[in-house]
């Protein structure tokens, strides 16, 4: 009798189970660094299963953060809307997190809002500009 399919399935189950036990959740953080205007930053993030609602981050306040597990079978995605400025007239909608076929563990993506755009720093690495603001 050929045990290859059983051994393969057992290996996959053990790998997923062990990976689940040692894989720490990821974090998305949204920081308000609007130094010239001191505008409040509005953050609204959604995934396929969760709508986190609107959160306001004042200038120099601690970043708004949330943690989540990465699901490689469904491919975790977080789409976020950021707004700022007088009457929240500057905005940007973007994918803040896009999971892949390989599970990410303990990753921190910090989105930093500045007057000239939105920057990303992953795990404390130097920030890079990701998006410009769009004006209504």
C-alpha positions as CSV (number, residue, x, y, z in Angstrom):
1,X,0.0,0.0,0.0
2,X,1.3,3.5,-0.9
3,X,1.5,5.8,2.1
4,X,2.7,8.9,0.1
5,X,-0.6,10.8,0.2
6,X,-1.0,10.1,3.9
7,X,2.5,11.2,4.7
8,X,2.2,14.3,2.6
9,X,-1.1,15.3,4.2
10,X,0.3,14.7,7.7
11,X,3.4,16.8,6.9
12,X,1.2,19.7,5.7
13,X,-1.1,19.5,8.8
14,X,1.9,19.5,11.1
15,X,3.6,22.3,9.3
16,X,0.5,24.5,9.4
17,X,-0.1,23.6,13.1
18,X,3.5,24.4,14.1
19,X,3.5,27.5,12.0
20,X,0.3,28.7,13.7
21,X,1.9,28.2,17.1
22,X,5.1,30.2,16.4
23,X,3.8,32.8,14.0
24,X,3.1,36.0,15.9
25,X,0.5,38.4,14.6
26,X,1.2,41.3,12.2
27,X,0.6,45.0,13.0
28,X,-0.6,47.9,10.9
29,X,0.1,51.3,12.4
30,X,-1.0,54.8,11.2
31,X,1.1,57.7,12.4
32,X,0.2,61.4,12.1
33,X,3.3,63.4,11.2
34,X,1.4,66.4,9.6
35,X,4.0,68.8,11.2
36,X,2.9,71.9,9.2
37,X,-0.8,71.8,9.4
38,X,-1.2,69.7,12.7
39,X,-4.3,68.3,11.0
40,X,-6.2,65.4,12.5
41,X,-5.7,62.1,10.5
42,X,-8.8,60.0,9.9
43,X,-8.2,56.3,9.4
44,X,-10.7,53.7,8.2
45,X,-9.6,50.2,7.4
46,X,-11.5,47.1,6.2
47,X,-10.7,43.5,5.4
48,X,-12.9,40.9,3.8
49,X,-14.3,40.0,7.2
50,X,-13.7,43.1,9.4
51,X,-14.6,46.8,9.2
52,X,-12.7,48.6,12.0
53,X,-14.6,51.9,11.7
54,X,-13.2,55.4,11.7
55,X,-10.4,56.3,14.0
56,X,-9.0,59.8,14.5
57,X,-5.3,60.4,15.2
58,X,-4.3,63.9,16.3
59,X,-0.9,65.3,15.5
60,X,1.8,63.8,17.8
61,X,-0.7,61.3,19.4
62,X,0.4,57.7,19.5
63,X,-0.2,55.8,16.3
64,X,-3.4,54.0,15.7
65,X,-2.5,50.3,15.6
66,X,-4.2,47.0,15.2
67,X,-3.0,43.4,15.0
68,X,-4.1,40.5,12.9
69,X,-3.2,37.0,11.8
70,X,-2.1,36.3,8.3
71,X,-4.2,33.7,6.4
72,X,-2.4,32.3,3.3
73,X,-5.4,30.3,2.1
74,X,-7.7,33.4,1.9
75,X,-4.8,35.9,1.4
76,X,-5.3,38.5,4.1
77,X,-5.8,42.0,2.7
78,X,-6.5,45.3,4.4
79,X,-7.8,48.3,2.5
80,X,-7.6,51.7,4.2
81,X,-8.9,55.2,3.6
82,X,-6.9,58.1,5.0
83,X,-8.2,61.7,5.2
84,X,-6.7,64.9,6.5
85,X,-6.8,68.7,6.1
86,X,-9.5,71.3,6.4
87,X,-12.8,69.5,6.0
88,X,-10.9,66.3,5.4
89,X,-10.3,67.4,1.8
90,X,-7.1,65.5,1.3
91,X,-7.5,61.7,1.0
92,X,-6.1,58.5,-0.2
93,X,-7.5,54.9,-0.5
94,X,-5.0,52.1,-0.8
95,X,-4.2,48.5,0.1
96,X,-2.3,48.9,3.4
97,X,-1.5,45.1,3.7
98,X,-1.5,42.4,1.0
99,X,-0.8,38.9,2.2
100,X,0.9,36.4,-0.1
101,X,1.3,32.7,-0.5
102,X,4.0,32.7,2.2
103,X,2.7,33.6,5.6
104,X,4.2,36.8,7.2
105,X,4.9,36.6,10.9
106,X,5.4,39.5,13.3
107,X,5.6,42.1,10.6
108,X,4.9,45.8,11.5
109,X,3.9,48.1,8.6
110,X,3.8,51.7,9.8
111,X,2.0,54.2,7.5
112,X,3.2,57.7,8.2
113,X,1.1,60.6,7.0
114,X,3.0,63.8,6.0
115,X,2.0,66.9,4.1
116,X,3.6,65.7,0.9
117,X,2.2,62.1,1.0
118,X,2.0,58.8,2.8
119,X,5.1,56.8,3.6
120,X,5.7,53.2,4.6
121,X,8.2,51.8,7.0
122,X,8.3,48.0,7.5
123,X,9.8,46.6,10.7
124,X,11.5,49.9,11.4
125,X,13.4,50.2,8.1
126,X,13.7,53.6,6.5
127,X,10.4,54.9,5.2
128,X,9.6,55.2,1.5
129,X,6.9,57.3,0.0
130,X,4.0,55.2,-1.1
131,X,1.2,57.6,-2.1
132,X,0.5,61.2,-2.8
133,X,-2.6,62.9,-1.3
134,X,-5.6,63.5,-3.6
135,X,-7.6,66.7,-3.1
136,X,-11.4,66.7,-3.3
